[in-house]
């Protein structure tokens, strides 16, 4: 049987402990549009490859 927590505490990180630059910290990070464009330009040869399958 799986027990689910329904009364989780409301935990908030104090503003002074948060990174001032949103690109750093745990979790998703901001990505510049230039980086997205660079990945898009090679996506057909880079994305979706697997080390377990022939290319």
mmCIF file of the N, C-alpha and C atoms, coordinates in Angstrom:
data_MODEL
# 
_entry.id   MODEL 
# 
loop_
_atom_site.group_PDB 
_atom_site.id 
_atom_site.type_symbol 
_atom_site.label_atom_id 
_atom_site.label_alt_id 
_atom_site.label_comp_id 
_atom_site.label_asym_id 
_atom_site.label_entity_id 
_atom_site.label_seq_id 
_atom_site.pdbx_PDB_ins_code 
_atom_site.Cartn_x 
_atom_site.Cartn_y 
_atom_site.Cartn_z 
_atom_site.occupancy 
_atom_site.B_iso_or_equiv 
_atom_site.pdbx_formal_charge 
_atom_site.auth_seq_id 
_atom_site.auth_comp_id 
_atom_site.auth_asym_id 
_atom_site.auth_atom_id 
_atom_site.pdbx_PDB_model_num 
ATOM 1   N N  . UNK A 1 1  ? 0.842  -1.182 0.000   1.00 0.00 ? 1  UNK A N  1 
ATOM 2   C CA . UNK A 1 1  ? 0.000  0.000  0.000   1.00 0.00 ? 1  UNK A CA 1 
ATOM 3   C C  . UNK A 1 1  ? 0.885  1.243  0.000   1.00 0.00 ? 1  UNK A C  1 
ATOM 4   N N  . UNK A 1 2  ? 0.526  2.215  -0.796  1.00 0.00 ? 2  UNK A N  1 
ATOM 5   C CA . UNK A 1 2  ? 1.279  3.464  -0.892  1.00 0.00 ? 2  UNK A CA 1 
ATOM 6   C C  . UNK A 1 2  ? 0.592  4.509  -0.045  1.00 0.00 ? 2  UNK A C  1 
ATOM 7   N N  . UNK A 1 3  ? 1.356  5.167  0.813   1.00 0.00 ? 3  UNK A N  1 
ATOM 8   C CA . UNK A 1 3  ? 0.816  6.237  1.648   1.00 0.00 ? 3  UNK A CA 1 
ATOM 9   C C  . UNK A 1 3  ? 1.159  7.580  1.013   1.00 0.00 ? 3  UNK A C  1 
ATOM 10  N N  . UNK A 1 4  ? 0.191  8.432  0.897   1.00 0.00 ? 4  UNK A N  1 
ATOM 11  C CA . UNK A 1 4  ? 0.393  9.761  0.323   1.00 0.00 ? 4  UNK A CA 1 
ATOM 12  C C  . UNK A 1 4  ? 0.330  10.808 1.424   1.00 0.00 ? 4  UNK A C  1 
ATOM 13  N N  . UNK A 1 5  ? 1.223  11.775 1.349   1.00 0.00 ? 5  UNK A N  1 
ATOM 14  C CA . UNK A 1 5  ? 1.234  12.865 2.321   1.00 0.00 ? 5  UNK A CA 1 
ATOM 15  C C  . UNK A 1 5  ? 0.229  13.908 1.869   1.00 0.00 ? 5  UNK A C  1 
ATOM 16  N N  . UNK A 1 6  ? -0.719 14.184 2.696   1.00 0.00 ? 6  UNK A N  1 
ATOM 17  C CA . UNK A 1 6  ? -1.737 15.180 2.342   1.00 0.00 ? 6  UNK A CA 1 
ATOM 18  C C  . UNK A 1 6  ? -1.563 16.479 3.104   1.00 0.00 ? 6  UNK A C  1 
ATOM 19  N N  . UNK A 1 7  ? -0.846 16.421 4.202   1.00 0.00 ? 7  UNK A N  1 
ATOM 20  C CA . UNK A 1 7  ? -0.650 17.622 5.014   1.00 0.00 ? 7  UNK A CA 1 
ATOM 21  C C  . UNK A 1 7  ? 0.809  18.054 4.977   1.00 0.00 ? 7  UNK A C  1 
ATOM 22  N N  . UNK A 1 8  ? 1.337  18.254 3.765   1.00 0.00 ? 8  UNK A N  1 
ATOM 23  C CA . UNK A 1 8  ? 2.730  18.656 3.614   1.00 0.00 ? 8  UNK A CA 1 
ATOM 24  C C  . UNK A 1 8  ? 2.914  20.078 4.127   1.00 0.00 ? 8  UNK A C  1 
ATOM 25  N N  . UNK A 1 9  ? 4.021  20.332 4.808   1.00 0.00 ? 9  UNK A N  1 
ATOM 26  C CA . UNK A 1 9  ? 4.263  21.687 5.317   1.00 0.00 ? 9  UNK A CA 1 
ATOM 27  C C  . UNK A 1 9  ? 4.504  22.666 4.165   1.00 0.00 ? 9  UNK A C  1 
ATOM 28  N N  . UNK A 1 10 ? 4.151  23.911 4.373   1.00 0.00 ? 10 UNK A N  1 
ATOM 29  C CA . UNK A 1 10 ? 4.375  24.972 3.382   1.00 0.00 ? 10 UNK A CA 1 
ATOM 30  C C  . UNK A 1 10 ? 5.793  25.494 3.579   1.00 0.00 ? 10 UNK A C  1 
ATOM 31  N N  . UNK A 1 11 ? 6.733  24.942 2.816   1.00 0.00 ? 11 UNK A N  1 
ATOM 32  C CA . UNK A 1 11 ? 8.144  25.317 2.962   1.00 0.00 ? 11 UNK A CA 1 
ATOM 33  C C  . UNK A 1 11 ? 8.487  26.377 1.926   1.00 0.00 ? 11 UNK A C  1 
ATOM 34  N N  . UNK A 1 12 ? 9.070  27.458 2.389   1.00 0.00 ? 12 UNK A N  1 
ATOM 35  C CA . UNK A 1 12 ? 9.472  28.549 1.502   1.00 0.00 ? 12 UNK A CA 1 
ATOM 36  C C  . UNK A 1 12 ? 10.931 28.890 1.747   1.00 0.00 ? 12 UNK A C  1 
ATOM 37  N N  . UNK A 1 13 ? 11.670 29.069 0.657   1.00 0.00 ? 13 UNK A N  1 
ATOM 38  C CA . UNK A 1 13 ? 13.078 29.442 0.765   1.00 0.00 ? 13 UNK A CA 1 
ATOM 39  C C  . UNK A 1 13 ? 13.151 30.958 0.909   1.00 0.00 ? 13 UNK A C  1 
ATOM 40  N N  . UNK A 1 14 ? 13.849 31.439 1.931   1.00 0.00 ? 14 UNK A N  1 
ATOM 41  C CA . UNK A 1 14 ? 13.976 32.885 2.106   1.00 0.00 ? 14 UNK A CA 1 
ATOM 42  C C  . UNK A 1 14 ? 14.628 33.535 0.890   1.00 0.00 ? 14 UNK A C  1 
ATOM 43  N N  . UNK A 1 15 ? 14.152 34.698 0.515   1.00 0.00 ? 15 UNK A N  1 
ATOM 44  C CA . UNK A 1 15 ? 14.635 35.400 -0.674  1.00 0.00 ? 15 UNK A CA 1 
ATOM 45  C C  . UNK A 1 15 ? 16.147 35.608 -0.642  1.00 0.00 ? 15 UNK A C  1 
ATOM 46  N N  . UNK A 1 16 ? 16.717 35.840 0.542   1.00 0.00 ? 16 UNK A N  1 
ATOM 47  C CA . UNK A 1 16 ? 18.159 36.086 0.630   1.00 0.00 ? 16 UNK A CA 1 
ATOM 48  C C  . UNK A 1 16 ? 18.992 34.833 0.348   1.00 0.00 ? 16 UNK A C  1 
ATOM 49  N N  . UNK A 1 17 ? 18.354 33.656 0.356   1.00 0.00 ? 17 UNK A N  1 
ATOM 50  C CA . UNK A 1 17 ? 19.066 32.417 0.052   1.00 0.00 ? 17 UNK A CA 1 
ATOM 51  C C  . UNK A 1 17 ? 18.922 32.006 -1.414  1.00 0.00 ? 17 UNK A C  1 
ATOM 52  N N  . UNK A 1 18 ? 18.021 32.630 -2.134  1.00 0.00 ? 18 UNK A N  1 
ATOM 53  C CA . UNK A 1 18 ? 17.817 32.304 -3.540  1.00 0.00 ? 18 UNK A CA 1 
ATOM 54  C C  . UNK A 1 18 ? 18.926 32.917 -4.389  1.00 0.00 ? 18 UNK A C  1 
ATOM 55  N N  . UNK A 1 19 ? 19.358 32.231 -5.456  1.00 0.00 ? 19 UNK A N  1 
ATOM 56  C CA . UNK A 1 19 ? 20.389 32.810 -6.317  1.00 0.00 ? 19 UNK A CA 1 
ATOM 57  C C  . UNK A 1 19 ? 19.865 34.062 -7.016  1.00 0.00 ? 19 UNK A C  1 
ATOM 58  N N  . UNK A 1 20 ? 20.700 35.078 -7.124  1.00 0.00 ? 20 UNK A N  1 
ATOM 59  C CA . UNK A 1 20 ? 20.272 36.319 -7.765  1.00 0.00 ? 20 UNK A CA 1 
ATOM 60  C C  . UNK A 1 20 ? 20.165 36.158 -9.276  1.00 0.00 ? 20 UNK A C  1 
ATOM 61  N N  . UNK A 1 21 ? 20.933 35.229 -9.830  1.00 0.00 ? 21 UNK A N  1 
ATOM 62  C CA . UNK A 1 21 ? 20.899 34.967 -11.261 1.00 0.00 ? 21 UNK A CA 1 
ATOM 63  C C  . UNK A 1 21 ? 20.094 33.689 -11.471 1.00 0.00 ? 21 UNK A C  1 
ATOM 64  N N  . UNK A 1 22 ? 18.948 33.789 -12.155 1.00 0.00 ? 22 UNK A N  1 
ATOM 65  C CA . UNK A 1 22 ? 18.045 32.666 -12.328 1.00 0.00 ? 22 UNK A CA 1 
ATOM 66  C C  . UNK A 1 22 ? 18.596 31.505 -13.119 1.00 0.00 ? 22 UNK A C  1 
ATOM 67  N N  . UNK A 1 23 ? 19.768 31.678 -13.740 1.00 0.00 ? 23 UNK A N  1 
ATOM 68  C CA . UNK A 1 23 ? 20.362 30.575 -14.498 1.00 0.00 ? 23 UNK A CA 1 
ATOM 69  C C  . UNK A 1 23 ? 21.009 29.535 -13.603 1.00 0.00 ? 23 UNK A C  1 
ATOM 70  N N  . UNK A 1 24 ? 21.212 29.856 -12.330 1.00 0.00 ? 24 UNK A N  1 
ATOM 71  C CA . UNK A 1 24 ? 21.902 28.950 -11.426 1.00 0.00 ? 24 UNK A CA 1 
ATOM 72  C C  . UNK A 1 24 ? 20.991 28.547 -10.282 1.00 0.00 ? 24 UNK A C  1 
ATOM 73  N N  . UNK A 1 25 ? 21.146 27.335 -9.825  1.00 0.00 ? 25 UNK A N  1 
ATOM 74  C CA . UNK A 1 25 ? 20.341 26.812 -8.739  1.00 0.00 ? 25 UNK A CA 1 
ATOM 75  C C  . UNK A 1 25 ? 19.828 25.442 -9.126  1.00 0.00 ? 25 UNK A C  1 
ATOM 76  N N  . UNK A 1 26 ? 19.154 24.786 -8.225  1.00 0.00 ? 26 UNK A N  1 
ATOM 77  C CA . UNK A 1 26 ? 18.638 23.467 -8.544  1.00 0.00 ? 26 UNK A CA 1 
ATOM 78  C C  . UNK A 1 26 ? 17.374 23.596 -9.379  1.00 0.00 ? 26 UNK A C  1 
ATOM 79  N N  . UNK A 1 27 ? 17.147 22.622 -10.218 1.00 0.00 ? 27 UNK A N  1 
ATOM 80  C CA . UNK A 1 27 ? 15.955 22.644 -11.050 1.00 0.00 ? 27 UNK A CA 1 
ATOM 81  C C  . UNK A 1 27 ? 16.232 23.194 -12.429 1.00 0.00 ? 27 UNK A C  1 
ATOM 82  N N  . UNK A 1 28 ? 15.177 23.449 -13.180 1.00 0.00 ? 28 UNK A N  1 
ATOM 83  C CA . UNK A 1 28 ? 15.342 23.954 -14.549 1.00 0.00 ? 28 UNK A CA 1 
ATOM 84  C C  . UNK A 1 28 ? 16.114 25.278 -14.565 1.00 0.00 ? 28 UNK A C  1 
ATOM 85  N N  . UNK A 1 29 ? 16.857 25.490 -15.625 1.00 0.00 ? 29 UNK A N  1 
ATOM 86  C CA . UNK A 1 29 ? 17.599 26.740 -15.749 1.00 0.00 ? 29 UNK A CA 1 
ATOM 87  C C  . UNK A 1 29 ? 17.168 27.476 -17.002 1.00 0.00 ? 29 UNK A C  1 
ATOM 88  N N  . UNK A 1 30 ? 17.457 28.762 -17.028 1.00 0.00 ? 30 UNK A N  1 
ATOM 89  C CA . UNK A 1 30 ? 17.143 29.578 -18.195 1.00 0.00 ? 30 UNK A CA 1 
ATOM 90  C C  . UNK A 1 30 ? 18.120 29.249 -19.311 1.00 0.00 ? 30 UNK A C  1 
ATOM 91  N N  . UNK A 1 31 ? 17.637 29.228 -20.527 1.00 0.00 ? 31 UNK A N  1 
ATOM 92  C CA . UNK A 1 31 ? 18.478 28.955 -21.689 1.00 0.00 ? 31 UNK A CA 1 
ATOM 93  C C  . UNK A 1 31 ? 18.313 30.113 -22.665 1.00 0.00 ? 31 UNK A C  1 
ATOM 94  N N  . UNK A 1 32 ? 19.453 30.635 -23.133 1.00 0.00 ? 32 UNK A N  1 
ATOM 95  C CA . UNK A 1 32 ? 19.406 31.763 -24.070 1.00 0.00 ? 32 UNK A CA 1 
ATOM 96  C C  . UNK A 1 32 ? 18.844 31.311 -25.412 1.00 0.00 ? 32 UNK A C  1 
ATOM 97  N N  . UNK A 1 33 ? 18.134 32.204 -26.119 1.00 0.00 ? 33 UNK A N  1 
ATOM 98  C CA . UNK A 1 33 ? 17.594 31.871 -27.442 1.00 0.00 ? 33 UNK A CA 1 
ATOM 99  C C  . UNK A 1 33 ? 18.674 31.402 -28.414 1.00 0.00 ? 33 UNK A C  1 
ATOM 100 N N  . UNK A 1 34 ? 19.896 31.944 -28.303 1.00 0.00 ? 34 UNK A N  1 
ATOM 101 C CA . UNK A 1 34 ? 20.989 31.542 -29.183 1.00 0.00 ? 34 UNK A CA 1 
ATOM 102 C C  . UNK A 1 34 ? 21.357 30.074 -28.960 1.00 0.00 ? 34 UNK A C  1 
ATOM 103 N N  . UNK A 1 35 ? 21.283 29.622 -27.727 1.00 0.00 ? 35 UNK A N  1 
ATOM 104 C CA . UNK A 1 35 ? 21.582 28.226 -27.423 1.00 0.00 ? 35 UNK A CA 1 
ATOM 105 C C  . UNK A 1 35 ? 20.501 27.312 -27.999 1.00 0.00 ? 35 UNK A C  1 
ATOM 106 N N  . UNK A 1 36 ? 19.260 27.721 -27.895 1.00 0.00 ? 36 UNK A N  1 
ATOM 107 C CA . UNK A 1 36 ? 18.154 26.934 -28.448 1.00 0.00 ? 36 UNK A CA 1 
ATOM 108 C C  . UNK A 1 36 ? 18.303 26.852 -29.965 1.00 0.00 ? 36 UNK A C  1 
ATOM 109 N N  . UNK A 1 37 ? 18.638 27.973 -30.606 1.00 0.00 ? 37 UNK A N  1 
ATOM 110 C CA . UNK A 1 37 ? 18.813 27.988 -32.062 1.00 0.00 ? 37 UNK A CA 1 
ATOM 111 C C  . UNK A 1 37 ? 19.971 27.076 -32.474 1.00 0.00 ? 37 UNK A C  1 
ATOM 112 N N  . UNK A 1 38 ? 21.052 27.077 -31.700 1.00 0.00 ? 38 UNK A N  1 
ATOM 113 C CA . UNK A 1 38 ? 22.188 26.214 -32.003 1.00 0.00 ? 38 UNK A CA 1 
ATOM 114 C C  . UNK A 1 38 ? 21.816 24.744 -31.915 1.00 0.00 ? 38 UNK A C  1 
ATOM 115 N N  . UNK A 1 39 ? 21.045 24.384 -30.906 1.00 0.00 ? 39 UNK A N  1 
ATOM 116 C CA . UNK A 1 39 ? 20.599 22.996 -30.776 1.00 0.00 ? 39 UNK A CA 1 
ATOM 117 C C  . UNK A 1 39 ? 19.638 22.633 -31.897 1.00 0.00 ? 39 UNK A C  1 
ATOM 118 N N  . UNK A 1 40 ? 18.758 23.545 -32.228 1.00 0.00 ? 40 UNK A N  1 
ATOM 119 C CA . UNK A 1 40 ? 17.808 23.295 -33.309 1.00 0.00 ? 40 UNK A CA 1 
ATOM 120 C C  . UNK A 1 40 ? 18.527 23.050 -34.634 1.00 0.00 ? 40 UNK A C  1 
ATOM 121 N N  . UNK A 1 41 ? 19.636 23.741 -34.855 1.00 0.00 ? 41 UNK A N  1 
ATOM 122 C CA . UNK A 1 41 ? 20.354 23.593 -36.125 1.00 0.00 ? 41 UNK A CA 1 
ATOM 123 C C  . UNK A 1 41 ? 20.993 22.216 -36.297 1.00 0.00 ? 41 UNK A C  1 
ATOM 124 N N  . UNK A 1 42 ? 21.218 21.489 -35.207 1.00 0.00 ? 42 UNK A N  1 
ATOM 125 C CA . UNK A 1 42 ? 21.809 20.147 -35.294 1.00 0.00 ? 42 UNK A CA 1 
ATOM 126 C C  . UNK A 1 42 ? 20.875 19.070 -34.756 1.00 0.00 ? 42 UNK A C  1 
ATOM 127 N N  . UNK A 1 43 ? 19.620 19.432 -34.500 1.00 0.00 ? 43 UNK A N  1 
ATOM 128 C CA . UNK A 1 43 ? 18.684 18.525 -33.836 1.00 0.00 ? 43 UNK A CA 1 
ATOM 129 C C  . UNK A 1 43 ? 18.488 17.212 -34.585 1.00 0.00 ? 43 UNK A C  1 
ATOM 130 N N  . UNK A 1 44 ? 18.491 17.238 -35.905 1.00 0.00 ? 44 UNK A N  1 
ATOM 131 C CA . UNK A 1 44 ? 18.234 15.998 -36.645 1.00 0.00 ? 44 UNK A CA 1 
ATOM 132 C C  . UNK A 1 44 ? 19.382 15.002 -36.536 1.00 0.00 ? 44 UNK A C  1 
ATOM 133 N N  . UNK A 1 45 ? 20.577 15.462 -36.180 1.00 0.00 ? 45 UNK A N  1 
ATOM 134 C CA . UNK A 1 45 ? 21.709 14.550 -36.021 1.00 0.00 ? 45 UNK A CA 1 
ATOM 135 C C  . UNK A 1 45 ? 22.103 14.359 -34.556 1.00 0.00 ? 45 UNK A C  1 
ATOM 136 N N  . UNK A 1 46 ? 21.561 15.164 -33.675 1.00 0.00 ? 46 UNK A N  1 
ATOM 137 C CA . UNK A 1 46 ? 21.984 15.119 -32.266 1.00 0.00 ? 46 UNK A CA 1 
ATOM 138 C C  . UNK A 1 46 ? 20.904 14.539 -31.367 1.00 0.00 ? 46 UNK A C  1 
ATOM 139 N N  . UNK A 1 47 ? 19.700 15.038 -31.473 1.00 0.00 ? 47 UNK A N  1 
ATOM 140 C CA . UNK A 1 47 ? 18.627 14.591 -30.604 1.00 0.00 ? 47 UNK A CA 1 
ATOM 141 C C  . UNK A 1 47 ? 18.111 13.225 -31.016 1.00 0.00 ? 47 UNK A C  1 
ATOM 142 N N  . UNK A 1 48 ? 17.712 12.448 -30.060 1.00 0.00 ? 48 UNK A N  1 
ATOM 143 C CA . UNK A 1 48 ? 17.106 11.161 -30.330 1.00 0.00 ? 48 UNK A CA 1 
ATOM 144 C C  . UNK A 1 48 ? 18.092 10.027 -30.540 1.00 0.00 ? 48 UNK A C  1 
ATOM 145 N N  . UNK A 1 49 ? 19.377 10.299 -30.386 1.00 0.00 ? 49 UNK A N  1 
ATOM 146 C CA . UNK A 1 49 ? 20.331 9.216  -30.532 1.00 0.00 ? 49 UNK A CA 1 
ATOM 147 C C  . UNK A 1 49 ? 20.389 8.433  -29.234 1.00 0.00 ? 49 UNK A C  1 
ATOM 148 N N  . UNK A 1 50 ? 20.771 7.179  -29.322 1.00 0.00 ? 50 UNK A N  1 
ATOM 149 C CA . UNK A 1 50 ? 20.853 6.325  -28.142 1.00 0.00 ? 50 UNK A CA 1 
ATOM 150 C C  . UNK A 1 50 ? 22.138 5.514  -28.202 1.00 0.00 ? 50 UNK A C  1 
ATOM 151 N N  . UNK A 1 51 ? 22.743 5.321  -27.071 1.00 0.00 ? 51 UNK A N  1 
ATOM 152 C CA . UNK A 1 51 ? 23.947 4.494  -27.026 1.00 0.00 ? 51 UNK A CA 1 
ATOM 153 C C  . UNK A 1 51 ? 23.607 3.009  -27.129 1.00 0.00 ? 51 UNK A C  1 
ATOM 154 N N  . UNK A 1 52 ? 22.333 2.668  -27.060 1.00 0.00 ? 52 UNK A N  1 
ATOM 155 C CA . UNK A 1 52 ? 21.914 1.271  -27.123 1.00 0.00 ? 52 UNK A CA 1 
ATOM 156 C C  . UNK A 1 52 ? 21.451 0.832  -28.510 1.00 0.00 ? 52 UNK A C  1 
ATOM 157 N N  . UNK A 1 53 ? 21.361 1.743  -29.428 1.00 0.00 ? 53 UNK A N  1 
ATOM 158 C CA . UNK A 1 53 ? 20.871 1.403  -30.754 1.00 0.00 ? 53 UNK A CA 1 
ATOM 159 C C  . UNK A 1 53 ? 21.846 1.913  -31.806 1.00 0.00 ? 53 UNK A C  1 
ATOM 160 N N  . UNK A 1 54 ? 21.835 1.244  -32.939 1.00 0.00 ? 54 UNK A N  1 
ATOM 161 C CA . UNK A 1 54 ? 22.644 1.728  -34.054 1.00 0.00 ? 54 UNK A CA 1 
ATOM 162 C C  . UNK A 1 54 ? 22.065 3.054  -34.520 1.00 0.00 ? 54 UNK A C  1 
ATOM 163 N N  . UNK A 1 55 ? 22.908 3.935  -34.979 1.00 0.00 ? 55 UNK A N  1 
ATOM 164 C CA . UNK A 1 55 ? 22.436 5.261  -35.405 1.00 0.00 ? 55 UNK A CA 1 
ATOM 165 C C  . UNK A 1 55 ? 21.789 5.226  -36.721 1.00 0.00 ? 55 UNK A C  1 
# 
